[in-house]
Amino acid sequence: MKKLYPLFFVMALFLAACGNDDKTTSSEDDTHIVIASQSEPLTTMVEVAAEVIEEPYTMELLPVNDNIQYNEATFNDEVDGSLAQHELYMEGFNEEAGADLVAIQPAYISNVGFYSPVYESIDEIESGAEVAIPSDPPNEARALLILDSAGLITLAEDTGIDAAVSDIVENPKNLQFTPVDLFNLTAAYEDGVELVFEHPNLIANIGLYPKDAILLEDEDEKRFAFQLVTREGKADSPKMQAAKRALASQEVYDLLMEEAEHEMFTPAFEPGQPAE
């Protein structure tokens, strides 16, 4: 499998160095839950869940600054879980690290899409146009599947969540694909690249929102929902079940709906109904 690179999001708060004296530990019989996360709105979701979690449980956010720390901390039992990734990215970590992480509660789907500083619709895209896509495998596949659904390219039959540029069998507009680190895609847009894949919370930094995209992902892509992740042996523990209920609360749902004006996120749960 290709090496995984950062999934997405603006770099957030830095993780304080954790020495042996203050290392967070977790066990199924305690009541304090530590969840690692790295950016908005995920970090705020954890904080809101901490305010409403049922007694005797308490919840704490541990902010991290990249897309490696939260998985390693969860796998090494330094935290109880994370809220930072979709299931496909988690599976990639499991494959590379021999880990046993599982997704137990969906949070939301980012309304990703393609933006253009040149074109106002996909009908205007010219032959040979440059297309900036993420350099990490999960998001590369996601971007290509969007283009395939729109008829701009055709992927090989049975190509799915592992799609890569090499799987393109038809490219009628001779699109030129440039892999870009996810944190630099907005800069690619500002540099004038004709078509750029981007996540809503990153493109919002330059005042653009999904309504400004010329191509959006289908709304039912629940496989890309960000998830509460823990180790397999902890998934059914009372504390992680309490965490699920808190993250599926009406209060957390309302937080996501505050973004409805810009349609940046689609909640992946019904309030008060944690995943089975």
N, C-alpha and C positions, 0 to 999 in steps of 0.2 A: 504493500500500500504506500502511496505517496506520503511524504512527510506532511503533517498537519501544521498549518500556520494559523495565526490569530484569526478567529472567526469573525468578529466584527465589534463595533462599538468604539467610542472615543475612549482613550486611556483614562482611567478613573483614579480613585484614591489609591495611594500606595499602601501595601501591606506592611504593617509594622513588623520588625524582625521578631520572630518567636523563638525565644531561648527555651532551654529545657525547663527553667523554673516556672514559666507561664504558658507552657504549651497546652492548648485546649484539648481535653480528652472527652470522649463520649462513651456512654454505655446505655443499654436499653432500659436500665432501671432508674436512671436519673431523670430529672424533669427540665433541665436546661438544654436548649437546642441552639446550636451554632450553625448558621447558614452563610456560606461564602458567596459573594456576588461582586460584580465589577462595574456596573453602570446603570444609568436610568433607562427605563423606569423600574428595572429589576431591584435595585437597591432600595428604592422607596417602597416597593411592594413588600419586601421583607420587613421594613420598619413598620409599615402599617399592620402587617400580620402580627408583629410582635405586640402591638397595642391591643389587639383583640383576641389573642390566643387564650384558650380556656385554661382556667386554673386546674392543677397546680403548675402548668407548664409556663416557661418563659422562653423567649426567643431573642437571639442576638445576631446582628449583622456583622460579618467579618469582611470588610472591603478588600479586594485584591486588585492588582493592576495589569493582569494579562490573562490569557486564555489557557494557561497551563496550571497555575497555582491552585485554582479551585478544584480541579480534578485530582491533582496529586494530594491535596489536603484531605479530600473526601476519601480517597482510596487508602490513605495512611492513617485514617481515623483521627485526624487533627481537627476535623469539623464533622458535623453530622450529615451535611449535604451541601448542595449548591443550587443556585438559581441563576443560570448564566448561559445555557446552551440548548440547542435542540437535540433530539434523540440521535440523529444521524451523526452529529459531531461527537457525542458521547460514545457511540459505537466505534468510531474511529480511534478514540483514546483507549477503549477497552482492547481493541485489536493490537494496538502498538504496545501497550503497557501490560497486557495480560490481566487487566482489571475486571472487576465484577460490578461495575456501576449499573444502576437501573433507573429509568425515568418513571416517576410515580404520580406526578400531578402537572398537567399542562397549565401554562400561564397565559401566554398570548402569542399571536402570530404577527411578526413585523410585515407591514404591507410594502414589500420590496418591489422594485421595478427599474426601468431604464429611463434615464433622463438625457436630454440633448440640448446643448447650447446653440445648435444649428437648425434642427428640424422641429416642426410643430406636430407632426404625426409620423407614424411608421411608413405611410405611403410616400413620404418625401425622401426616404433614405436612398442615397445614391449608391451606385456600384462602387465597390472598393472602400466604403466607409470604414473608419477605424472604430472598433468596439472594445471598450475597456471592461474586462470581467475580473472577478476576484481570482487571486492566485492560489487560494486554499481549495482543496478538492470538494468539500461539501457545497461551498458557495459557487464554485465554478459550475458544478452540475446544476445547481438551482438556476443560475443565470441562463445556461444553455437550454434548459427545459422550458423556460419562459419564451425564449426565441423560437424554439421548436413549436410550441403551442400556437404562436402567432404566425407560423408559416414562413418565418424569415430564414430558417434553416431546417434541415431534416436530419434527425439523428438516426443512427442505425437501429434496426428493429430490436425491440426488447431492451434498449438502453434505458436506464432509469437513474437512480440516485447516485450512480457512479459515473455519470456521463462526463466526458472530457472532449476537448476540441478535436482530438483524433477520432472521435465517434461520429463526426459530422460527415454525412454521405452526400448531401446536397446543400449547396451554398449559392443560390442563384444570383445574389447581389455581390458575390465575391467579398463578403465582409472580412475585414482584417482584424484578427483577435489579438489583443494585448493583455497579458496577465498582469494584474496590479495588486499589490498588497491592499487589503480591505481598508486600511487606514488612509490610503492615498487615493482612493477612487474619487472622492470629492475634488481633490486637487486636479485629477485628470479632467474632470468636467470644467474646472476653471481654466485649464490650459487649452480648452477648445476641442478635446476629443469628441467626435461626432455623437457617439452613443455610449453611455456609461451606466453600468449597473450600480445601484446603491441602496443602502438601508435607510429608512426614513429618519432615524434619529441622527444620522451622520449628514445627510443632505440638508437637514433642517439648519445646520450650522451656517449655511449660506442663504437661508430664507426660502428654501424650496421644500415642497411637501408632496405626498402622493398625487394630489390633484394636478401637480405640474408635470408628472411623468407622462411620457408618450406611450408607455407600455407597462402594465402592472401584472403581477402574478395573480393567478386565479385565487379567489378568496377561500377555497376549500382545502388549501394545502396544509392540513393539520399535522402532517408529518414534520413540518418545520416549526411547530409550536415550541416555544421555550418551556423548559420543564424543571420541576423540582427533581433533583437527582440525589440518590444516596447509594450506599452499598446494598447488594442483594439481601444480605442477612439482616439488614435493618429496615427493609421496606415495610414490613408488617408490624414493626414495633409500635407500642402505644405513643411514643414521643413523635415518631414520624407521621403517624396517622393524625395526631393533633396538629402537626405542621401543615399537613394537607388541608385540613379543615380551615385553618386560619388563612391559608393562601387562596382558598376558594370562597372566602367570606364576601359578604355584600360590600364591605368597606374597601377591600382590594379591588373588587370589580368596579366600584365607583371611581377609584383612582384611574383605572385604565380608560373608563368612559370619559374622563375629563379631557382626553386627547381626541375625542370624537370630532372636534371642530376641524382638525387637520387630517383625520382618518389615518393616523400613523400606525395604530395597533388595533388588532381585532382580538378581543378576549377569546380564549380557547376553552372556557368553562362557563357553566351557568352558576350564578351566585348561590352559595349554600349547597352546592352539589359537587363535592370532591370526587375525583376519579375512583372508580371501583377498584 
